[in-house]
Amino acid sequence: MPLRVATYLRVSTSSQSLDPQRLDLARYCQARGLAMVAEYTDEAVSGRRDRRPGLDALMLAARRREFDAVAVAALDRLGRSTRHLLNTLQEFEDLGIAFISLREGFDTGTASGKLLMTVMAAIGEFERALIVERVNAGLRAARARGRELGRPRRLVDVELARMLRAEGRPSKEIAALMGVKLRTLQRALWVKSPAMPTEPKRPARD
């Protein structure tokens, strides 16, 4: 019985076409005798978003074991966040579902693919450790400047938060890394940002 494969296709803008990805995936499956049983797509959706209609449907079907493998034309079609990619691949691994990426030659159903998965996980763990160290260094620098770190909202290092946000990290993740509530982080960024628009003054009534 051939391996049942679900494909996932994504483009970031409405002007792009899914057809090149669809053709490459069809050729790959046909050449290897794989059975394409489902196709999931997201059009005009950024790869930085963890939640996408097509991807959510894919993950739901994966948990139901409706296929044996997931194939994409390139790894960045699945996502551009290292954290999100690792979490998704780990879930596939836990479900016993192989993951295939054509451009990178990535296949977790092989020994080399599993090795690459381990390396990626190690890199992700190292990246998280670096972020935590940067957060701690920012707090130490704040204390060295004589800054009082009493209430949680004062713990926000705005420059570091902006830097992490520029890297494409979601606000929830930044808040968790900095040990503050999401509302505290958003308030600090709003107050400190000089680019935030101010509410226009209403004309005085006669």
Number of C-alpha atoms within 10 A of each C-alpha: 6 10 16 17 23 23 23 23 24 27 18 15 12 10 8 12 15 14 10 12 19 17 11 15 22 15 11 15 17 12 9 10 13 16 18 20 13 15 15 16 17 21 18 13 17 17 19 18 14 17 11 17 12 18 19 14 12 22 16 12 14 20 15 10 13 16 20 19 24 23 24 23 24 19 18 16 18 23 20 16 18 17 18 17 19 20 14 17 18 16 15 20 16 11 14 16 22 23 25 23 19 16 12 10 13 21 20 22 15 13 10 13 17 17 12 15 19 14 12 16 19 13 14 18 13 12 14 14 12 12 16 14 13 15 21 15 12 19 18 13 13 17 12 10 9 9 13 11 13 8 9 13 17 16 21 26 19 19 12 16 22 16 12 16 14 10 10 13 18 15 18 15 14 22 18 12 17 24 15 18 17 16 13 16 25 18 14 18 18 14 11 12 12 9 8 10 8 7 6 6 6 6 6 5 4 3
